[in-house]
Every structure is written in C-alpha cells, then in structure tokens.
Amino acid sequence: DSWPPSSVETAFYLHKKGALTRHAPKSKKAYKRYTFNPDKPCPTLGGRNLILKPGIMNQNPVESRPDMLVFTSEPLTKPLEITGRMTARIYASSSAVDTDLSVRICDVYPDGRSFLLTDGMLRLSKRNSFEKGEPMKPGEIYKVDVDCRSTSIILNTGHRLRVSITSSNYPRFEINPGTGEIWSKGCQAVPQTNRVYCNAEHPSAI
C-alpha cells in the first residue's frame, strides 16, 4: 500500500578479514586496499541494463579479481527479508584525485554461486553534487553514500549476503581515469590505489 513499507533500517558492517556482520568493527586502524588499473576494468555482469544483458547474473567470475574487495556474511540461520532502498556508506581514500566506487550486493547460494541483487556506482569527485566536481585530496578519508537502489527479496536459510567493492563496472559505466578528466579512448589515465576503511572510527557498512 505504500513504499517503502514499514521497516527497520539495519546495518551490515564490513570487516578487514572479509566478514560482513551486524556488529560494528572494534579495531582502530583496519582497512582493505586494492589498486584499480583503468586499462583493465571490471566487466559488467548483469544488473539494471538497457542494452547490455540484464538480470541477476552470477558474479563469481569477477569476485576473484585482485582489484575486487569481497565481504561475506556467515550462512543465515533463518530467512532474511530485505525490502526497501539500500545504501552503502563507505569510508574511502585514494592515491588519485578521483576514483569510482562500484558496489555489488549479492545472494550467495550454498553451492557458492553469487547472484547479483542490486548495485550502485559513485564517482567520488561527484560525492556532494552531480553538477559540480570536487577533486579528492590523495590520502584523505571521505565518507560517501553509494545509492544501491531498491530491492525486495528473502534470502533463505543457508544462504549468505555478500558485498563486493571495486572501481569499475564497464561498459555499463565509463571508466574513471583518476585524473579528474572525462574518460575517452587514448586519454591519460593513472592507477588508483584505494582504501576502504573497516574500523571503529570509520565503520563502512550497507
């Protein structure tokens, strides 16, 4: 009768060792790091696509990439309903003046297949406004919200919830060259070493 329906906003926190739990991290300096190479972007696999193949495709082929951070819950002891708008609140820093955060949220089946539920993308230079870009200061930590849109699903007992983070989803989204410029073939691009923080002061979560 109304959207979103009456619900309780629930956080699942990212942890340095790859766990995804209801409990906030207690460590003081924990983070996970990866380096995104614009010449080797992470490919699009399903999602809300108009031209590319859409849907809830298995994400296993990209989850083992060295530029992909993966956080997974323990197997569920009872069904979990997720209904409403999903947001990833990420504390991140970069070696570059600009980078992207691509967040994929998945339902992991007992056999290990990881099916996309919903996803989101944010260019960090547009963290405060899509109309005006603001360069990042390399090494500075930023708190950003990545809109992962809405979904409604029940994850069954024995399934796991997974969050994967990288800096590309190509060709659905254009590549970020890391220089503050708009990407085009042949443009100058730089590797982007990014940190996602998972500690008591910077508790990244969905």
Stockholm file with secondary structure:
# STOCKHOLM 1.0

chainA/1-206         DSWPPSSVETAFYLHKKGALTRHAPKSKKAYKRYTFNPDKPCPTLGGRNLILKPGIMNQNPVESRPDMLVFTSEPLTKPLEITGRMTARIYASSSAVDTDLSVRICDVYPDGRSFLLTDGMLRLSKRNSFEKGEPMKPGEIYKVDVDCRSTSIILNTGHRLRVSITSSNYPRFEINPGTGEIWSKGCQAVPQTNRVYCNAEHPSAI
#=GR chainA/1-206 SS CCSSCSCCCCCCEECTTSBEESSCCCCSSCEEEEEECTTSCCBCCSBSCSSSCCBCCBCHHHHTCTTCEEEECCCCSSCEEEEEEEEEEEEEEESSSCCEEEEEEEEECTTSCEEEEEEEEEEGGGSSCSSSCCCCCTTCCEEEEEEEEEEEEEECTTCEEEEEEESCCBTTSCCCCSSSSCCCTTCCCCCEEEEEEBSSSSBCBC
#=GC SS_cons         CCSSCSCCCCCCEECTTSBEESSCCCCSSCEEEEEECTTSCCBCCSBSCSSSCCBCCBCHHHHTCTTCEEEECCCCSSCEEEEEEEEEEEEEEESSSCCEEEEEEEEECTTSCEEEEEEEEEEGGGSSCSSSCCCCCTTCCEEEEEEEEEEEEEECTTCEEEEEEESCCBTTSCCCCSSSSCCCTTCCCCCEEEEEEBSSSSBCBC
//
